[in-house]
Each structure stands twice: as C-alpha cells, then as structure tokens.
Amino acid sequence: MSSRGIVVSDNDWFSSDHLFDQLYPENLRSLASLHWTPIAIAKEAMALLAPKKGDRILDIGSGVGKFCITAAQFYPTVQIDGIEQRSELVAAAQNAKARLAMNNTHFFLGDFTEMDFTKYTHLYFYNSFYENAIAQDSNVDSTPESADLFNRHNRKLYKLLKSMPVGIRLATYHSTENEMPDDYHIVAVGSDEELKCWVKV
Ligand SMILES: C[S@@+](CC[C@H](N)C(=O)[O-])C[C@H]1O[C@@H](n2cnc3c(N)ncnc32)[C@H](O)[C@@H]1O
C-alpha cells in the first residue's frame, strides 16, 4: 500500500510511530508526539483492557484515530469506535482507516456528551479535555475551550462513568483522574506510569 509516495505493506505501518504518522497530513502529523497515542501505548492499553471477541471499545476524543486504528489492527475481532468533536480529525481518521482497509473501527463526529456509552464494554481516554494546546500548536480548528468547559466535560464524563455497569474496564493515558468516580479502581499500571487500567467495582 502506498501513501504520498511511500510504499508500505499493511502491517508495516505499525512498525514505528514515524511511519504510521505518514498516514496523516503534515499539520496533523506534527501534533502526534503530544496528542496522539503512541503505537506501543495503544498496544499495551489493549493488553490491559483485555477485550474478548465481540467486545466493543470507545475512544472518548479519538483525534486522528491513532489509538482506534492500532487497536483495530491487532484485535480484529473487537469493534473499536471513536468519538471526536473536530471534523478535520475525523476526516483524517477515516482516510487512514480507508488506506488500511479496516472494517472493525468507526469514527463518529460529535461531542462525547451526546454519545451512548451503554453499548460499549471497554473505554479508552487520553486526556481529551485538556486540549487548548491543539489549537495553539497547529492550524487545526479551535474549540471554545475554557476552564469552565474543561470542568463541565470532566463532570459529564464522571456522570457517564458513574452510570456504567460494574465490571466495565477503562484505560486512561495522562489522566488528571478528576473524572474518575470512587468506584473505579486501578487494576494495572503500564510500563509508562501514565497508562492505567481501571475497573468499576
Ligand atoms: C489528546 S487527543 C487524543 C486522541 C486519541 N484518543 C489518541 O489517543 O490518539 C484528545 C482529543 O479529544 C478531542 N475532544 C476534546 N473534547 C471533546 C469532546 N467534548 N467531544 C469529543 N472529542 C473531544 C480533541 O479534539 C482531541 O482530538
């Protein structure tokens, strides 16, 4: 498979972050080190989440889909969806997915607060609301980010997590943990301590 003159076989895209990020336009690629989950972290998060065949995972704030696409590649019998508020990032995720001809990941454009979490068995969350920096770092469209919105999103996520059934597993990467209800317990920490796996008890 070829992207912008690079010839790469499907599995090789996952051999390094540098190569994988070539799937995206330059202005989004340059955000990768700060804003998109590295391949090794995505693989480790999936190992901690330990989904079974037929399980469904939601990435809350999926960006260009790097977590979802990596997870979908290595767990072909699991459905991995992303919800993302910026149309440019959703379009980039859909293009990357199409290049890799994947059918077990889907990207929704919208606000996570309008998403039905109940059909998911596992969740992934990479510091999605602390994201003023995206607009500052690039020419990606900005959102009305503010301390107030940050707090409202955290409270809304707290309520959504609170409403999920006992046993739900959530992986967080660089979480402030303010959004975590008391009944979620850390059951594993990744090789990078910013990666944590939680279970609702
Ligand atoms: C740190 S990036 C993580 C991207 C992706 N999950 C990954 O790991 O590669 C956080 C993303 O959350 C998105 N986001 C922030 N608030 C959101 C909201 N209320 N609804 C949907 N997406 C949101 C941002 O636009 C950004 O793309």
The ligand as an ORCA input file, in Angstrom:
! r2SCAN-3c Opt
* xyz 0 1
  C      -5.192     14.029     23.436
  S      -6.208     13.815     21.981
  C      -6.258     12.048     21.970
  C      -6.605     11.461     20.611
  C      -6.772      9.954     20.555
  N      -7.650      9.468     21.604
  C      -5.463      9.249     20.658
  O      -5.227      8.721     21.741
  O      -4.682      9.194     19.713
  C      -7.808     14.311     22.624
  C      -8.908     14.518     21.573
  O     -10.145     14.708     22.275
  C     -10.953     15.563     21.482
  N     -12.025     16.112     22.346
  C     -11.902     17.010     23.354
  N     -13.099     17.276     23.906
  C     -14.016     16.527     23.226
  C     -15.424     16.379     23.336
  N     -16.138     17.061     24.230
  N     -16.048     15.513     22.485
  C     -15.335     14.835     21.542
  N     -13.996     14.945     21.376
  C     -13.330     15.781     22.231
  C      -9.965     16.608     20.972
  O     -10.472     17.303     19.835
  C      -8.736     15.733     20.674
  O      -8.717     15.331     19.333
*
